[in-house]
Amino acid sequence: MKRINICLCLLMLGVSVRAQVWSLAKAKAWYGKQGWLVGANYTPAYAVNQLEFWQKETFDLAAIDREFALAESIGMNCMRVYLHHVAWKQDPQGFKKRVSDFLGIAVKHRIKVMFVFFDDCWTDTYAAGKQPLPRAGVHNSGWLKDPGNRIQTEGKLMDTLERYVKDVLRSFRYDPRVLLWDLYNEPGQFEQHSKSMPLLINVFKWARSVGVSQPLSAGVHNDNERELTEFQIRNSDIITYHSYDKPEVHQRRIDSLMKVSGGRPMICTEYMARKRGSTFAAILPMLKKQNIGAINWGLVDGKTQTKYAWDEKNWGTGEPGLWFHDIFKRDGSPYLPEETILIKELSSGK
């Protein structure tokens, strides 16, 4: 989730599975049918990580229903949601049933879902079963990589991941409730660098082989990871990207990405960090004006504790001076009412 500054030299060829990438015309036609996309990265308040979200013992549709009602009440129409292969590996059929039930709740609230398969951020150590409690005052203290460093140490893991991705995609490849497949979150993060390239290449290859009806993407986040970034841009049907910066810096990224992608539709799949100047008031109108989808980090304050900033360690159980992410308190009241009013006005076309 580092800041990026997209340069204009990203057209170098590199490795590609580009043969099946959507044409620009197809991408624009799909995007034109969606309306303006506005939503959040969603983890239920009850879950410290992806496993507590999706495992049978803790999966809670009633809680998700309540929280999606909050999103619907302010006009949000999409959610970005992380999966984890361990939850699938425990019980593939049960896992897919829970995904389908989750999508049913989303439809009830007129929300489409963008699923994320892999992630290079935060914790390498993970296991099925009861998940750890959050550490007081620490941002995303229980969040899990998938697959993390195990991909370098467990020789058969790549085969497991292939079965996982293909099984999920085959089950939902024509499902209109799924907006987009975000195949890999921030490849190269947490010192992975080019070690993430084999999995990034493979997940695009696997997804193309299944022939999903929804677009594929992998969000651009750090142009210092040049090889990865070039591959992501060249192989994505819709350009997704992250920016936690002030409006002028964010706009420069938009301009650069527009040039190197040939004008493909764009969705900002991570933004809004209040103490960095990336606020709803500063960023949301700018994105709507350019018809760029806007998916902020965090909906309801919960066990991920993303109201604390990445670098904040000293709040303990107290409230931070300024929330970093998230929109609603646990009781459903808005953290800042003026933000929810703005989101609702912009999402309704006012």
C-alpha positions in Angstrom: 0.0 0.0 0.0 2.9 2.3 -0.7 2.5 5.5 -2.6 3.1 5.3 -6.3 4.2 7.7 -9.0 3.3 6.1 -12.3 5.9 7.0 -15.0 5.3 7.0 -18.7 7.8 4.3 -19.5 5.6 1.3 -18.7 5.0 0.1 -22.3 8.0 -2.2 -22.3 6.8 -5.6 -23.3 8.1 -8.0 -20.7 6.3 -11.3 -20.1 2.7 -11.2 -21.1 -0.4 -13.4 -21.5 -1.9 -10.6 -23.5 -3.5 -12.6 -26.3 -6.8 -12.8 -24.5 -6.9 -9.3 -22.9 -10.2 -7.6 -23.7 -10.1 -5.1 -26.6 -10.4 -1.4 -25.6 -13.8 -1.3 -27.2 -15.0 -4.3 -25.2 -13.6 -2.8 -22.0 -15.3 0.5 -22.6 -18.6 -1.1 -23.5 -18.6 -3.2 -20.3 -17.7 -0.2 -18.2 -20.4 2.0 -19.8 -23.0 -0.4 -18.5 -21.9 -0.2 -14.9 -22.8 3.3 -14.0 -20.4 5.1 -11.7 -18.9 2.6 -9.3 -18.5 3.6 -5.7 -17.9 1.3 -2.7 -15.4 0.1 -0.1 -12.9 -2.6 0.6 -15.1 -4.8 2.8 -14.2 -7.0 5.8 -17.0 -7.7 8.3 -16.4 -6.1 11.7 -16.4 -9.6 13.3 -13.3 -10.7 11.3 -9.7 -10.0 12.1 -8.7 -11.5 8.7 -9.9 -13.4 5.6 -10.1 -16.7 7.4 -12.3 -15.4 10.2 -14.4 -13.9 7.5 -14.9 -17.1 5.4 -14.5 -20.1 7.7 -17.7 -22.0 8.5 -17.4 -21.5 12.3 -17.3 -17.7 12.1 -19.0 -16.8 8.8 -22.0 -14.6 9.8 -24.5 -13.6 7.1 -26.7 -11.6 9.5 -23.7 -9.4 10.4 -22.9 -9.0 6.7 -26.5 -8.1 5.9 -26.5 -5.3 8.5 -23.3 -3.9 7.3 -24.3 -4.0 3.6 -27.5 -2.2 4.6 -25.3 0.6 5.8 -23.4 0.7 2.5 -26.7 0.7 0.5 -28.0 3.6 2.7 -25.3 5.9 1.3 -25.6 4.7 -2.3 -22.6 2.4 -2.5 -23.0 -0.2 -5.3 -19.8 -2.3 -5.2 -17.5 -4.0 -2.7 -14.0 -5.3 -3.0 -13.6 -8.5 -1.0 -10.6 -10.7 -0.2 -10.7 -14.5 -0.3 -8.1 -16.9 1.1 -7.1 -20.3 -0.3 -7.0 -22.0 3.1 -10.7 -21.3 3.7 -11.4 -23.0 0.3 -8.9 -25.9 1.0 -10.8 -26.8 4.2 -14.0 -27.4 2.4 -14.3 -26.3 -1.2 -18.0 -26.9 -1.6 -18.8 -25.3 1.7 -16.6 -22.3 0.9 -18.3 -21.8 -2.5 -21.7 -22.1 -0.8 -20.7 -19.3 1.6 -19.5 -17.2 -1.3 -22.8 -17.7 -3.1 -24.7 -16.8 0.0 -22.6 -13.7 0.5 -23.4 -12.7 -3.1 -27.1 -13.2 -2.4 -26.8 -10.6 0.4 -25.0 -8.3 -1.9 -27.7 -8.5 -4.5 -30.3 -7.8 -1.8 -28.6 -4.5 -1.2 -28.0 -3.8 -4.9 -24.2 -4.2 -4.6 -21.8 -6.0 -6.9 -18.7 -7.7 -5.7 -15.1 -7.6 -6.8 -13.2 -10.6 -5.4 -9.4 -10.6 -4.6 -7.6 -13.9 -4.7 -4.0 -13.3 -3.6 -2.3 -10.7 -1.4 1.3 -9.9 -0.5 0.5 -7.7 2.5 1.1 -8.2 6.2 1.4 -11.6 7.9 3.1 -14.7 6.4 2.0 -17.1 9.2 -1.5 -18.5 8.8 -3.5 -21.6 9.6 -7.1 -22.8 9.6 -9.1 -22.7 12.8 -9.5 -20.1 15.5 -7.8 -16.8 14.5 -5.8 -14.6 16.9 -7.4 -11.6 18.6 -6.3 -8.2 17.2 -3.4 -6.5 18.9 -4.6 -3.3 20.6 -4.2 -0.2 18.6 -2.5 -1.9 15.6 -3.7 -1.5 12.0 -4.6 -4.9 10.4 -2.6 -6.8 13.1 -4.2 -10.2 12.0 -4.3 -9.7 8.2 -2.9 -12.6 6.2 -0.9 -12.9 3.1 -2.0 -15.4 0.5 0.1 -17.4 -0.2 3.0 -15.4 1.2 6.5 -16.8 1.5 5.1 -20.4 1.4 5.0 -20.2 -2.3 8.9 -20.4 -2.3 9.1 -23.2 0.3 6.2 -25.5 -0.4 6.7 -27.1 -3.8 3.2 -28.3 -4.4 1.4 -25.1 -3.2 1.3 -23.7 -6.8 -0.7 -26.8 -7.8 -3.1 -26.2 -4.9 -3.5 -22.6 -5.8 -4.3 -23.4 -9.4 -7.0 -25.8 -8.4 -8.4 -23.2 -6.0 -8.5 -20.4 -8.6 -10.0 -22.5 -11.3 -12.6 -24.1 -9.1 -13.8 -20.7 -7.8 -13.8 -19.1 -11.3 -15.6 -22.0 -12.9 -18.3 -21.8 -10.3 -18.9 -18.0 -10.7 -17.6 -17.2 -14.2 -21.0 -16.3 -15.6 -22.4 -14.9 -12.3 -23.7 -11.4 -12.8 -23.3 -10.7 -9.1 -19.5 -10.7 -9.6 -18.3 -7.4 -11.0 -14.6 -8.2 -11.6 -11.9 -10.5 -10.6 -9.0 -8.7 -8.9 -6.4 -11.5 -9.2 -3.6 -10.3 -7.0 -3.4 -7.5 -4.5 -0.1 -5.5 -4.5 2.2 -8.1 -5.8 5.8 -7.5 -4.6 4.8 -5.9 -1.3 6.5 -6.7 2.0 9.9 -7.4 0.3 8.5 -10.0 -2.1 9.5 -8.0 -5.1 10.1 -10.1 -8.3 9.5 -13.3 -6.3 5.8 -12.6 -6.9 6.1 -12.7 -10.7 5.6 -16.5 -11.2 2.3 -16.5 -9.3 1.2 -13.2 -11.0 1.8 -14.7 -14.4 0.1 -18.0 -13.4 -3.1 -16.5 -12.0 -3.7 -14.5 -15.1 -3.0 -17.7 -17.2 -5.4 -19.7 -15.1 -8.1 -17.2 -15.2 -7.9 -16.7 -19.0 -8.0 -20.5 -19.4 -11.3 -20.7 -17.5 -12.9 -18.1 -19.8 -14.7 -15.9 -17.2 -17.3 -13.4 -18.4 -16.2 -10.7 -16.0 -13.1 -8.6 -16.5 -9.7 -9.4 -14.9 -7.3 -7.0 -13.3 -4.5 -6.6 -10.7 -4.2 -3.3 -9.1 -1.1 -1.1 -9.8 0.4 0.2 -6.6 4.2 0.9 -6.8 6.1 1.8 -9.9 9.3 0.8 -8.2 8.2 -2.8 -8.9 8.7 -2.1 -12.6 8.5 -5.6 -14.0 5.4 -6.4 -12.0 3.7 -3.1 -12.9 4.3 -3.4 -16.6 2.8 -6.9 -16.5 -0.3 -5.8 -14.5 -1.1 -3.0 -17.0 -0.5 -5.1 -20.1 -2.7 -8.0 -18.9 -5.6 -6.2 -17.2 -8.9 -5.7 -19.0 -9.8 -2.8 -16.7 -7.1 -0.8 -15.0 -7.3 -0.8 -11.3 -4.9 1.1 -9.1 -4.2 2.3 -5.5 -3.5 5.9 -4.3 -3.5 7.1 -0.7 -2.2 10.6 -1.7 -3.5 14.1 -1.9 -5.5 15.1 -4.9 -2.7 16.7 -7.0 -0.5 13.6 -6.7 -3.5 11.2 -7.2 -4.4 13.1 -10.4 -0.9 12.8 -11.8 -1.2 9.0 -11.4 -4.5 9.0 -13.2 -3.0 11.0 -16.1 0.0 8.7 -16.4 -2.1 5.5 -16.3 -4.5 6.9 -18.9 -1.5 7.4 -21.3 0.2 4.0 -20.7 -3.1 2.0 -20.8 -4.4 3.6 -24.0 -7.4 5.1 -22.2 -8.8 1.9 -20.6 -11.5 2.4 -18.0 -10.1 2.8 -14.5 -11.2 2.0 -11.0 -9.3 3.2 -7.9 -9.5 0.2 -5.7 -7.8 1.7 -2.7 -7.9 5.3 -1.4 -8.9 7.4 1.6 -6.4 7.9 4.3 -7.5 10.9 6.3 -4.3 11.9 7.9 -2.5 11.8 4.5 -4.9 14.2 2.8 -6.7 11.4 0.9 -10.3 12.2 2.1 -13.7 11.7 0.7 -14.1 15.5 0.2 -10.8 15.8 -1.6 -10.9 12.6 -3.8 -14.4 11.5 -4.4 -15.6 14.4 -6.5 -12.4 14.3 -8.6 -12.9 10.6 -9.4 -16.6 11.0 -10.2 -15.9 13.9 -12.6 -13.6 11.6 -14.6 -15.9 8.5 -14.2 -13.2 6.6 -12.3 -14.6 4.0 -9.9 -13.9 4.8 -6.3 -13.4 2.0 -3.7 -12.1 3.3 -0.3 -10.5 1.2 2.3 -12.9 0.2 5.1 -16.6 0.3 5.7 -17.3 -0.5 9.4 -14.8 -0.2 12.3 -14.0 -3.7 13.4 -11.3 -6.2 14.3 -9.0 -5.2 11.5 -8.6 -1.9 13.3 -7.9 0.1 10.2 -9.1 3.3 11.9 -5.5 3.3 13.2 -2.9 4.4 10.6 -0.2 2.1 9.3 2.5 3.7 11.5 0.4 4.2 14.7 1.4 1.9 17.6 0.6 3.9 20.7 -3.2 4.3 20.9 -3.9 1.1 22.7 -7.6 0.6 23.0 -8.2 4.4 22.7 -9.6 6.3 19.8 -7.0 7.7 17.4 -7.0 11.5 17.1 -8.2 11.1 13.5 -9.5 7.9 12.0 -7.3 6.6 9.2 -9.8 4.4 7.3 -13.5 3.3 7.7 -16.8 5.1 7.5 -19.1 3.7 10.2 -18.8 3.1 13.9 -19.7 -0.4 15.1 -23.2 0.9 16.2 -23.8 1.9 12.6 -23.5 5.6 13.1 -21.1 7.5 10.7 -17.7 8.5 12.0 -18.2 11.9 10.2 -21.8 12.5 9.1 -20.7 15.0 6.4 -18.8 12.2 4.7 -21.8 9.9 4.4 -23.9 12.8 3.1 -21.3 13.5 0.4 -21.1 9.9 -0.7 -24.8 9.7 -0.9 -25.1 12.9 -2.9 -22.4 11.9 -5.4 -23.6 8.3 -5.8 -27.2 9.5 -6.4 -26.0 11.9 -9.2 -26.6 15.1 -7.3 
